[in-house]
Amino acid sequence: MLANAVVFQLAWFACVLGGAHGLPWLGPLAVAAMAAWHLGWVARPDPELRLVAAALALGLVFDALLLASGAIRFPSGHWLPGLSPYWMQALWVLFALTLNVSLRWLKGRLLLAAALGAVSGPLSFWGGARLGAATLVDRPLALGLLAVGWGLAMPLLVGAATRWNGVAARRAAAAGAAR
């Protein structure tokens, strides 16, 4: 669990700092390494891949709406007009890799997940903007949209992680071996 959280933070910084400093490929490379490690570690990779796909789809829509609002801009890594940079999309993949490991304590606590999302989503984004990875063109609007969006996204993704959990079998096997 600790390794998952630490690797998440390292890959988050690779995405954000890479996006901020004209190296947008750096973050996706770090996320690909974490994903390979994670998928090699889990008992069942297929449910984890479905969770990653769901998080990525949600992130593509959410970020496209943020961009369309005009409240947010990104300096690098654009590959298709109207979509967030690919390093931002990698962050959604990265986040999905934490849901059944370091964030599993949120399962069954959807109101807490919503509150955590409404606070931590904007804070994380604001931190990334302070590092130069984004511009909050209209800060109040951007932070408000992020709070609402993450307040909705977090419980949806926690629910999806409950359904698509490739880690649970590994934990159950480890618990059985410890007995």
Secondary structure as GFF3:
##gff-version 3
##sequence-region A 1 179
A	DSSP	alpha_helix	2	20	.	.	.	ID=ss1
A	DSSP	alpha_helix	26	41	.	.	.	ID=ss2
A	DSSP	alpha_helix	45	69	.	.	.	ID=ss3
A	DSSP	beta_strand	72	73	.	.	.	ID=ss4
A	DSSP	alpha_helix	86	96	.	.	.	ID=ss5
A	DSSP	three_ten_helix	104	106	.	.	.	ID=ss6
A	DSSP	alpha_helix	110	130	.	.	.	ID=ss7
A	DSSP	beta_strand	135	136	.	.	.	ID=ss8
A	DSSP	alpha_helix	139	163	.	.	.	ID=ss9
A	DSSP	alpha_helix	168	178	.	.	.	ID=ss10
###
